[in-house]
Amino acid sequence: MRAYVAGAGLAGCECAWQLAKRGAEVTLLEMKPLSRISAHHTDFFAELCCSNSLRGEGVECAPGLLKEEMRRLESLIIRCADETRVPAGGALAVDRDGFSKAVTAAIRANPRITVIARELESLPGERPLIVATGPLTTDALARDILRVLGGEDAKALSFFDASAPLVAAESIDMQSAYFASRYGKGGGDYLNCPMDKDEYTAFWKELCGAERAQLHAFEDEAVFEGCLPVEVMAGRGPDTLRYGPLKPIGIRDPRTDKGAYAVVQLRRDNAAGSVYNLVGFQTHLTFPEQRRVFSMIPALRNAEFLRFGVMHRNSFIDSPRLLTADFQSRVSPGLYFAGQLTGVEGYIESAASGLVAGICAYSFLSGEKTPVFPPETAVGALCRYISDPGVKEFQPMNINFGLLPPLPGGTVKKGEKKGLLARRALETLGAVIPCLPKGRSSQ
Ligand SMILES: Cc1cc2nc3c(=O)[nH]c(=O)nc-3n(C[C@H](O)[C@H](O)[C@H](O)COP(=O)(O)OP(=O)(O)OC[C@H]3O[C@@H](n4cnc5c(N)ncnc54)[C@H](O)[C@@H]3O)c2cc1C
């Protein structure tokens, strides 16, 4: 029983580990040390290319819950992170090289995993194959992935991520916001956040002067031309936004029938209506600046940002159309994808998807029933997000509580909600774990 994994990053290592742990022989194909993607600086596997933080701890924050679930699913990545942690307040941060060395050593010492140094230019024909070559997948391989998945359909694979911030619906100040559509067309689909002249002017000034994130060496300004960041648009003049995404014309507050000087529109981002995106707010500001400046919009003064806007090179496939919840191609049995390439965003999310893809690919190999991770769990919520054909404009997503189904009843006190969601997630996972394929042996 042999499986093939492409890419020894966070997702690929976790995936190979989960397969081998169940008794599968694994061939892991990785271009290091022959060459490196531009964001990498070492020859270790599971390299953290930017921050050394795996984000919040404690199950009452969504990244903490995801990590706890992965711990219970015996994740290699979380085990190595726990072993190499450094003090970081409420976050799980790691000794960068110590972490990658620990993962590399575990993979290399595993007798069932054979590492082959090779830069793939096309997808190997063997199955199951799990492709986990990350957001900076090399060009030739990316073209072949597009050929295999999309044929003529260029939308099957994006090379660039430009996403606006997302906020939690319950954190929007509804005293300062209202539902309405421009000229009353479309049934009040948008949540409008009006600003008067003084509020807009103060916001515009701060937006123009706010700190922008550094471009990486492999990104150039031209990449961003097709999709202008909101701060760049603002820099073109005080009224540019009022003729663009903040256009107030035709939008009236149904409570007062008044218009506004400028209006930020929020659009539902999930079916449950628990998450909203800021329309037209693609941005390259640093995350703290996004929080500071966008919180100047009166309705967002206490907003909880579930995801900040990003604009960077990032290859990801149009997973909702192309993958099922086990990270398998809808049209090519035994072809799986994992990691950031599937549209999960972040180190732990990438590793979590590798964990699921590894377990599911093992069931493909062994002929066992494909396990299902319910959306009430953080892991399962990611599986649902990447495979939900109802998602219209698919963008990479961090784990957040807005991805989990709401609690029944709807009368939960605000301060108790996350704890209850976390408890439900861990109980649900507890029932799933005994049903997962165990394989021939465990390590
Ligand atoms: C510049 C940048 C900064 C980021 N910063 C953060 C951050 O601070 N925090 C965070 O949570 N997330 C961050 N991310 C997002 C994401 O979490 C990471 O990119 C994460 O490493 C993705 O994991 P992965 O396993 O999907 O891919 P990777 O970890 O990138 O692993 C992919 C592996 O595939 C190999 N590979 C690529 N092409 C080929 C090929 N053709 N043949 C063989 N091997 C190949 C690579 O060498 C690499 O080892 C960042 C992303 C980028 C691009």
The ligand as an SDF file (V2000), in Angstrom:
LIG
                    3D

 53 58  0  0  0  0  0  0  0  0999 V2000
    5.1610   34.9280    2.0270 C   0  0  0  0  0  0  0  0  0  0  0  0
    4.1620   34.1910    2.8610 C   0  0  0  0  0  0  0  0  0  0  0  0
    4.0950   34.4520    4.2300 C   0  0  0  0  0  0  0  0  0  0  0  0
    3.1810   33.7380    5.0100 C   0  0  0  0  0  0  0  0  0  0  0  0
    3.1360   33.9880    6.3500 N   0  0  0  0  0  0  0  0  0  0  0  0
    2.3010   33.3010    7.1370 C   0  0  0  0  0  0  0  0  0  0  0  0
    2.2810   33.5320    8.5550 C   0  0  0  0  0  0  0  0  0  0  0  0
    3.0260   34.3460    9.0780 O   0  0  0  0  0  0  0  0  0  0  0  0
    1.4010   32.8200    9.3140 N   0  0  0  0  0  0  0  0  0  0  0  0
    0.5810   31.8880    8.7610 C   0  0  0  0  0  0  0  0  0  0  0  0
   -0.1830   31.2530    9.5060 O   0  0  0  0  0  0  0  0  0  0  0  0
    0.5630   31.6500    7.4290 N   0  0  0  0  0  0  0  0  0  0  0  0
    1.4080   32.3370    6.5980 C   0  0  0  0  0  0  0  0  0  0  0  0
    1.4110   32.1170    5.2440 N   0  0  0  0  0  0  0  0  0  0  0  0
    0.4210   31.2230    4.6480 C   0  0  0  0  0  0  0  0  0  0  0  0
    0.6200   29.6990    4.7890 C   0  0  0  0  0  0  0  0  0  0  0  0
    0.1900   29.3200    6.0420 O   0  0  0  0  0  0  0  0  0  0  0  0
    1.9990   29.1870    4.5870 C   0  0  0  0  0  0  0  0  0  0  0  0
    2.3770   29.4920    3.2940 O   0  0  0  0  0  0  0  0  0  0  0  0
    2.1230   27.6480    4.8300 C   0  0  0  0  0  0  0  0  0  0  0  0
    3.4650   27.3180    4.8360 O   0  0  0  0  0  0  0  0  0  0  0  0
    1.3800   26.8170    3.8190 C   0  0  0  0  0  0  0  0  0  0  0  0
    1.6200   25.4550    4.0570 O   0  0  0  0  0  0  0  0  0  0  0  0
    1.6660   24.3960    2.8470 P   0  0  0  0  0  0  0  0  0  0  0  0
    2.0310   23.0920    3.4170 O   0  0  0  0  0  0  0  0  0  0  0  0
    0.4180   24.4880    2.0750 O   0  0  0  0  0  0  0  0  0  0  0  0
    2.8310   24.9410    1.8860 O   0  0  0  0  0  0  0  0  0  0  0  0
    4.4060   25.1150    2.1860 P   0  0  0  0  0  0  0  0  0  0  0  0
    4.6590   25.1260    3.6370 O   0  0  0  0  0  0  0  0  0  0  0  0
    4.8450   26.2540    1.3520 O   0  0  0  0  0  0  0  0  0  0  0  0
    5.0360   23.7630    1.6130 O   0  0  0  0  0  0  0  0  0  0  0  0
    5.0700   23.4910    0.2410 C   0  0  0  0  0  0  0  0  0  0  0  0
    6.2790   22.6040   -0.0290 C   0  0  0  0  0  0  0  0  0  0  0  0
    6.2210   22.1820   -1.3920 O   0  0  0  0  0  0  0  0  0  0  0  0
    7.5040   22.3240   -1.9840 C   0  0  0  0  0  0  0  0  0  0  0  0
    7.3070   22.5250   -3.4240 N   0  0  0  0  0  0  0  0  0  0  0  0
    6.7580   23.5840   -4.0650 C   0  0  0  0  0  0  0  0  0  0  0  0
    6.7270   23.3620   -5.3950 N   0  0  0  0  0  0  0  0  0  0  0  0
    7.2650   22.1320   -5.5920 C   0  0  0  0  0  0  0  0  0  0  0  0
    7.5280   21.3340   -6.7550 C   0  0  0  0  0  0  0  0  0  0  0  0
    7.2390   21.7640   -7.9900 N   0  0  0  0  0  0  0  0  0  0  0  0
    8.0820   20.1140   -6.6040 N   0  0  0  0  0  0  0  0  0  0  0  0
    8.4100   19.6420   -5.3630 C   0  0  0  0  0  0  0  0  0  0  0  0
    8.2060   20.3650   -4.2340 N   0  0  0  0  0  0  0  0  0  0  0  0
    7.6400   21.5800   -4.3550 C   0  0  0  0  0  0  0  0  0  0  0  0
    8.1330   23.5040   -1.2630 C   0  0  0  0  0  0  0  0  0  0  0  0
    9.5550   23.4400   -1.3020 O   0  0  0  0  0  0  0  0  0  0  0  0
    7.5990   23.3430    0.1560 C   0  0  0  0  0  0  0  0  0  0  0  0
    8.4630   22.5910    0.9690 O   0  0  0  0  0  0  0  0  0  0  0  0
    2.3040   32.7850    4.4240 C   0  0  0  0  0  0  0  0  0  0  0  0
    2.3780   32.5480    3.0570 C   0  0  0  0  0  0  0  0  0  0  0  0
    3.3000   33.2420    2.2820 C   0  0  0  0  0  0  0  0  0  0  0  0
    3.3590   32.9530    0.8000 C   0  0  0  0  0  0  0  0  0  0  0  0
  1  2  1  0
  2  3  1  0
  2 52  2  0
  3  4  2  0
  4  5  1  0
  4 50  1  0
  5  6  2  0
  6  7  1  0
  6 13  1  0
  7  8  2  0
  7  9  1  0
  9 10  1  0
 10 11  2  0
 10 12  1  0
 12 13  2  0
 13 14  1  0
 14 15  1  0
 14 50  1  0
 15 16  1  0
 16 17  1  0
 16 18  1  0
 18 19  1  0
 18 20  1  0
 20 21  1  0
 20 22  1  0
 22 23  1  0
 23 24  1  0
 24 25  2  0
 24 26  1  0
 24 27  1  0
 27 28  1  0
 28 29  2  0
 28 30  1  0
 28 31  1  0
 31 32  1  0
 32 33  1  0
 33 34  1  0
 33 48  1  0
 34 35  1  0
 35 36  1  0
 35 46  1  0
 36 37  1  0
 36 45  1  0
 37 38  2  0
 38 39  1  0
 39 40  1  0
 39 45  2  0
 40 41  1  0
 40 42  2  0
 42 43  1  0
 43 44  2  0
 44 45  1  0
 46 47  1  0
 46 48  1  0
 48 49  1  0
 50 51  2  0
 51 52  1  0
 52 53  1  0
M  END
$$$$
